[in-house]
Amino acid sequence: MPARFDPDAIGFLITDVARLLRAEFDRRTANSGLGLTPGDARTLVNAARAGGVRQTVLAERMGVEAMTLSAYLDRLEAHGLVRREPDPSDRRAKLVEVTEAAQPVLEEISRIGAELRTDISVSLAPKQLEEIRDGLKTMRTTLAGMRPDFGKGSSST
């Protein structure tokens, strides 16, 4: 008898919701008139969230290959939205920093994200939404603690 998997298992649900959420965010971002690809927008938001961060760490946090991230950063840099500077602690590494010119773009992306969060949470009571958020944060912390490099200056959280 073949193995059976519960389509409503927590891992499948999280994956499905994340995939659908990303697709809808990408659709809205692409239609926003910002002149950025959805990947560019995700990269800009993640760079802003991380602060001055090594390019390799940013790629890991985003779950993309270094070459993919490099293409996004090339376009963002051409738009004047990010800059890459040598890391003072390792001149071979590059730090990604968001420029002041990115602020209006980030505000628009933030507005798109807030609108999307409102749209997807209309069927949830505020208490339910808070419980989901708290549960996901706890799961993230637990999973980060399972990483072999946890506690060694990793970028896990």
VENSULLIN-V591328 format. One record per run of one state. SS is the DSSP state (A for helix, B for strand, O for the rest). FROM is the first residue (numbers start at 1). LEN is the number of residues. Records with the same first field share a line. If there is no record, write none. Layout:
SS = FROM-LEN, FROM-LEN
This chain:
O = 1-9, 31-7, 51-2, 63-3, 79-3, 88-2, 99-1, 121-5, 146-12
A = 10-21, 38-13, 55-8, 66-13, 100-21, 126-20
B = 53-2, 82-6, 90-9
